[in-house]
Amino acid sequence: MPQSQFGDDVLWWRKNKYDPKEALSAIKCPVLSIFGEKDVLVPPAENQTKMENYLTKAGVDHKLITIKGCGHNMITQSK
């Protein structure tokens, strides 16, 4: 898993800039989204508000949570 937001191992993610707007705005089922506080692939600070807006637009029940100390793989990181 990538260890930093700007390392070589995360370049593919950054170059492709996938935006789930279309998919999330059209979703029809309830959503539970779990972010890892230290996720460098899908940083909560950059993505949580967008996801909230898209799911609200879709009109579905949803809950977004962030787990402290976890990365993208949901393994707690002590650093």
C-alpha positions as CSV (number, residue, x, y, z in Angstrom):
1,M,0.0,0.0,0.0
2,P,1.2,3.5,-0.7
3,Q,3.0,5.1,2.3
4,S,2.6,8.8,1.3
5,Q,0.4,11.0,-0.8
6,F,3.2,11.9,-3.2
7,G,5.3,8.8,-3.5
8,D,5.9,6.9,-6.8
9,D,3.5,4.2,-5.6
10,V,0.5,6.5,-5.7
11,L,1.2,8.1,-9.1
12,W,-1.4,5.9,-10.9
13,W,-4.1,7.0,-8.6
14,R,-3.3,10.7,-8.9
15,K,-2.8,10.6,-12.7
16,N,-6.2,9.0,-13.3
17,K,-8.2,11.3,-11.0
18,Y,-11.3,9.1,-10.9
19,D,-14.4,11.0,-9.8
20,P,-17.3,8.8,-8.6
21,K,-19.8,11.7,-9.1
22,E,-21.9,9.9,-11.8
23,A,-22.0,6.6,-10.0
24,L,-22.7,7.9,-6.5
25,S,-25.3,10.4,-7.7
26,A,-27.3,7.6,-9.3
27,I,-27.0,5.0,-6.5
28,K,-30.3,3.6,-5.2
29,C,-29.3,1.7,-2.0
30,P,-28.2,2.9,1.5
31,V,-24.5,3.5,1.8
32,L,-22.1,3.1,4.7
33,S,-18.7,4.6,3.7
34,I,-15.7,4.0,5.9
35,F,-12.6,6.2,5.5
36,G,-9.2,5.6,7.1
37,E,-7.9,8.8,8.7
38,K,-4.4,8.2,7.2
39,D,-5.5,7.0,3.8
40,V,-3.2,8.4,1.1
41,L,-5.2,7.0,-1.8
42,V,-8.6,8.4,-0.8
43,P,-7.8,11.0,1.8
44,P,-11.0,11.9,3.9
45,A,-10.2,15.6,3.9
46,E,-10.4,15.6,0.1
47,N,-13.2,13.1,-0.5
48,Q,-15.7,13.1,2.4
49,T,-17.5,16.3,1.5
50,K,-17.8,15.3,-2.2
51,M,-19.2,11.9,-1.3
52,E,-21.7,13.5,1.1
53,N,-22.9,15.8,-1.6
54,Y,-23.2,13.1,-4.2
55,L,-25.1,10.7,-1.9
56,T,-27.4,13.6,-0.8
57,K,-28.1,14.3,-4.4
58,A,-29.0,10.6,-4.9
59,G,-31.5,10.9,-2.1
60,V,-30.3,7.7,-0.3
61,D,-29.7,7.1,3.4
62,H,-26.0,7.2,4.0
63,K,-23.4,7.4,6.8
64,L,-19.8,8.4,6.4
65,I,-17.3,7.6,9.2
66,T,-13.6,8.0,9.6
67,I,-11.5,5.5,11.6
68,K,-8.7,7.2,13.4
69,G,-5.2,5.9,12.8
70,C,-6.1,3.7,9.8
71,G,-4.8,3.8,6.2
72,H,-6.5,2.6,3.0
73,N,-6.1,-1.0,4.1
74,M,-7.9,-0.3,7.4
75,I,-4.9,-1.5,9.4
76,T,-4.3,0.8,12.4
77,Q,-1.1,2.7,12.1
78,S,0.6,4.0,15.2
79,K,2.6,6.7,13.5
